């Protein structure tokens, strides 16, 4: 298991995030020693989507209005159709995502999470796996879409769907662990 002690990871979500795509990666990150924080435009709680119906609520650790990208070392973007569709319509959320790419910090996106990457202008020239319905959106944004369980391209790891979570989590932990020495030096 990777050691992410000292790493602070933002998990950016809005209403309708795919529940398993937040809970399982968060569990893997926490077990590896990272400090995870749910960041959301919602103030107190945000509700997940559990495959075909509403799921459980998750506490918001930091409202998006108060979140500062420089306080985090990495970013996780869960999918679900509603969640990234709402996020990509909010300039503060788009700017938050863009700042991770602008500073070269690692980002993990699964399923529809790539929509926010497109809106942030960070898809061009990248290899990205996503839910198949985003294929044309990604290509139109200048990305190379891949139908693979996990794709790592520089500081970005991406996957297609919940079934890919075991590979996604492994690759996310590996990618994020490469940034840990830098994190530990800066603190």
SELUMSE-764227 format. One record per atom (N, C-alpha, C): residue in three letters; x, y negated, z. Coordinates in steps of 0.1 Angstrom, whole numbers, plus 5000, padded with zeros to 4 digits. Atoms other than C-alpha are relative to their C-alpha. Layout:
N
ALAXYZ ...
//
This chain:
187
UNK500850125000 UNK500050005000 UNK500949885000 UNK499250125001 UNK501249654992 UNK499849925013 UNK500050084988 UNK502049415020 UNK499849854996 UNK500450135003 UNK500249085016 UNK500049915012 UNK500050084988 UNK500948945050 UNK500449864997 UNK499750155002 UNK500848565050 UNK499349954988 UNK500650055012 UNK498948545017 UNK498649965003 UNK501450054999 UNK495748335016 UNK499350014987 UNK500749975013 UNK493248444990 UNK498649945001 UNK501350055002 UNK490248244979 UNK499150094992 UNK501049925007 UNK487148434968 UNK498949914996 UNK501050105004 UNK485048194947 UNK498750074995 UNK501349945004 UNK481348294944 UNK498949905002 UNK501350074998 UNK477848154941 UNK499050115001 UNK501149914998 UNK474448314945 UNK500050104988 UNK500149905010 UNK474148644926 UNK501350074996 UNK498849935003 UNK477748764927 UNK499750155001 UNK500149854999 UNK478049144921 UNK500650045013 UNK499649974986 UNK478149264957 UNK501350095001 UNK498849914999 UNK480649554952 UNK501349944995 UNK498850075006 UNK482949324932 UNK500649905009 UNK499450084990 UNK483449104962 UNK500450095012 UNK499749934987 UNK483249354991 UNK501250104998 UNK498949905001 UNK485649624977 UNK501449944998 UNK498750075001 UNK488449394965 UNK500449935013 UNK499750074987 UNK488149194998 UNK500550105010 UNK499649894991 UNK488449515018 UNK501450044997 UNK498749975004 UNK491549604998 UNK501049895004 UNK499250114997 UNK493049265003 UNK500249995015 UNK500050014986 UNK492249255040 UNK500950115006 UNK499249884996 UNK493749605045 UNK501549984997 UNK498650035004 UNK496949485028 UNK500649885008 UNK499550114991 UNK497249195053 UNK499749864995 UNK500350145005 UNK495948905032 UNK498949945009 UNK501050074993 UNK493748645048 UNK499049954989 UNK500950045010 UNK490648615026 UNK498949905005 UNK501050104997 UNK488148335025 UNK499049994989 UNK501050025010 UNK484848315007 UNK499749854999 UNK500250145003 UNK484547974990 UNK498850004991 UNK501350015008 UNK481147874976 UNK499449865001 UNK500850125000 UNK479047584966 UNK498950005011 UNK500949984989 UNK476647724992 UNK500749965013 UNK499450054988 UNK477147595027 UNK500350115011 UNK499949904989 UNK476547885051 UNK500150144996 UNK500149865005 UNK475748205033 UNK499750004985 UNK500249985014 UNK475748334998 UNK499550144998 UNK500749875002 UNK473648624985 UNK500650084988 UNK499549915011 UNK474948914964 UNK498950064992 UNK500949925009 UNK473349114937 UNK500650145001 UNK499649864998 UNK473449494942 UNK499550084988 UNK500349935012 UNK473349644907 UNK498749954993 UNK501350045006 UNK469549584900 UNK499149925009 UNK500950084991 UNK468249394930 UNK500949925009 UNK499350094991 UNK469249134955 UNK500750095011 UNK499249934990 UNK471949254979 UNK500149935013 UNK499850064987 UNK473349145012 UNK500649864999 UNK499450135000 UNK474348795022 UNK501450015007 UNK498750004995 UNK477948715030 UNK500249855005 UNK499750134994 UNK479148425052 UNK501049924991 UNK499150095008 UNK480748135034 UNK501049955011 UNK498950044991 UNK484148065051 UNK500349854998 UNK499650145003 UNK484847735033 UNK499049954989 UNK500850055010 UNK482247535014 UNK500949944989 UNK499250055011 UNK483547444979 UNK500449855001 UNK499750144998 UNK483347074987 UNK501249975009 UNK498950024991 UNK485947125014 UNK501250084996 UNK498949915004 UNK488147384997 UNK501149924992 UNK498950065007 UNK491547274985 UNK500950114994 UNK499249895006 UNK493347504960 UNK501450015006 UNK498649994995 UNK496747414974 UNK500150075014 UNK500049934987 UNK495747585007 UNK499950154998 UNK500149865003 UNK495547924989 UNK501150044991 UNK498949945007 UNK498048154973 UNK499550084988 UNK500649925011 UNK495748354950 UNK498549985000 UNK501550025002 UNK492148364937 UNK499450134995 UNK500849885004 UNK489648644933 UNK498649944994 UNK501350045007 UNK486648594908 UNK499250124998 UNK501049895002 UNK483948854913 UNK499149974989 UNK500950035011 UNK481448894885 UNK498650005005 UNK501450024999 UNK477748944883 UNK499649904990 UNK500450105011 UNK475848754856 UNK499749875006 UNK500450134995 UNK474348484878 UNK501149925006 UNK498950074993 UNK477448394898 UNK500949924991 UNK499150095008 UNK479948284872 UNK499249914991 UNK500850095008 UNK477148134851 UNK499749875008 UNK500250124992 UNK476347904880 UNK501349935002 UNK498750074997 UNK480047834888 UNK500549924988 UNK499450075012 UNK480947744852 UNK499349874997 UNK500750135002 UNK478347464854 UNK500349905010 UNK499650094989 UNK479947304884 UNK501449954998 UNK498650055002 UNK482947084877 UNK500950035011 UNK499149984989 UNK484347124912 UNK500550155000 UNK499649865001 UNK484347504907 UNK501050034989 UNK499249995012 UNK485847484873 UNK501449945003 UNK498850064996 UNK488547244886 UNK500850095010 UNK499449914990 UNK489247484915 UNK500750124993 UNK499449895008 UNK489847774891 UNK501249954992 UNK498950055009 UNK491947564867 UNK501249985008 UNK498850034992 UNK494247464895 UNK500950125002 UNK499249884998 UNK495347824901 UNK500850034988 UNK499349975012 UNK496247864865 UNK501149894997 UNK499150115002 UNK497947524863 UNK501350015009 UNK498949984990 UNK500147614893 UNK500750144999 UNK499449875002 UNK500847974881 UNK499750105011 UNK500349914989 UNK499248134911 UNK499250124995 UNK500749895006 UNK497848484906 UNK498549995002 UNK501550005001 UNK494148534897 UNK499650144996 UNK500649875004 UNK492048844896 UNK498549984997 UNK501450025004 UNK488748854877 UNK499450134995 UNK500749875005 UNK486249134871 UNK498749964994 UNK501350005006 UNK483249174849 UNK499749874994 UNK500350135006 UNK481648834841 UNK500849895006 UNK499150104993 UNK484248654863 UNK500849924989 UNK499250075011 UNK486048564830 UNK499349884995 UNK500750125004 UNK483348314822 UNK500549875006 UNK499550124994 UNK484748074847 UNK501449974995 UNK498750025006 UNK488248124833 UNK499949934986 UNK500250065013 UNK486948034798 UNK499749855003 UNK500450144998 UNK485247714812 UNK501249925005 UNK498850074995 UNK488547624830 UNK501049984989 UNK499050025010 UNK490347634797 UNK501250085001 UNK498849914997 UNK492647914808 UNK500050134993 UNK500149875007 UNK491648194785 UNK500950014987 UNK499250015013 UNK493548084753 UNK501350075002 UNK498849935000 UNK496348314745 UNK500250125009 UNK499949894990 UNK495648574772 UNK499350124995 UNK500649875002 UNK494748934771 UNK499150025013 UNK500949994989 UNK491548984792 UNK499050114998 UNK501149905000 UNK489249274801 UNK498849945007 UNK501250054994 UNK485649194809 UNK498850094997 UNK501349935004 UNK482049314807 UNK499949984985 UNK500050015014 UNK481549384770 UNK499249884994 UNK500750115005 UNK479049104765 UNK500849874999 UNK499150125001 UNK481848844770 UNK501050014989 UNK499049985011 UNK483848984741 UNK500149884991 UNK500050115009 UNK482748714717 UNK500449865006 UNK499750124993 UNK482948434743 UNK501549995002 UNK498550004998 UNK486548534751 UNK500749984987 UNK499350025013 UNK487548554715 UNK499949864995 UNK500350145004 UNK485948214707 UNK500949915009 UNK499150094992 UNK488048074736 UNK501550034998 UNK498649975003 UNK491248214721 UNK500650115007 UNK499549894993 UNK491648514742 UNK499950134992 UNK500049875007 UNK492348874731 UNK499250095010 UNK500849924991 UNK489549084746 UNK500450155000 UNK499649864999 UNK490349444758 UNK498950085007 UNK500949914993 UNK487949724766 UNK500850115007 UNK499149914991 UNK490249874793 UNK499649985014 UNK500450014986 UNK489749944829 UNK500749895008 UNK499350114994 UNK492449694838 UNK501049954990 UNK499050075008 UNK494649444820 UNK500749905008 UNK499250094993 UNK497449254835 UNK500749914989 UNK499450095009 UNK498648944816 UNK500649885008 UNK499450104992 UNK501148734834 UNK499549995014 UNK500550014986 UNK499548604866 UNK498550035001 UNK501449975000 UNK496048734856 UNK499850154999 UNK500549875001 UNK494549074863 UNK498550004998 UNK501450005003 UNK491149154848 UNK499550154998 UNK500649875002 UNK488749454846 UNK498649974995 UNK501350005006 UNK485349534830 UNK498850005009 UNK501349964993 UNK482949664856 UNK500350065013 UNK499849934987 UNK482449814891 UNK500750134999 UNK499449875001 UNK483550154879 UNK501549994999 UNK498550035001 UNK487049994873 UNK500649965013 UNK499550064987 UNK487349884909 UNK501350075005 UNK498849944994 UNK489950144920 UNK501349954992 UNK498950055008 UNK492350044891 UNK500249855002 UNK500050154998 UNK491449674895 UNK500749975014 UNK499450024987 UNK492249684932 UNK501550035001 UNK498649975001 UNK495549854927 UNK500849904993 UNK499350105008 UNK496649614900 UNK500049865007 UNK500150134993 UNK495449314920 UNK501049995011 UNK499050004989 UNK497449414950 UNK501449994995 UNK498650015006 UNK500549474929 UNK500349864995 UNK499850145005 UNK500149134912 UNK500249905011 UNK500050104988 UNK499448944944 UNK501350025008 UNK498849984991 UNK502349114962 UNK501349944994 UNK498850075006 UNK504848964937 UNK500149865004 UNK500050144995 UNK503848624950 UNK500349985015 UNK499950014985 UNK504248714987 UNK501449945004 UNK498750064996 UNK508048634989 UNK500049854999 UNK500150155002 UNK507348284976 UNK499149945011 UNK500950054990 UNK504448245000 UNK500750005013 UNK499349994987 UNK506548355030 UNK501149895001 UNK499050105000 UNK509348115020 UNK499449865002 UNK500650144999 UNK506947815017 UNK499349975013 UNK500750024987 UNK505447865052 UNK501049995011 
//
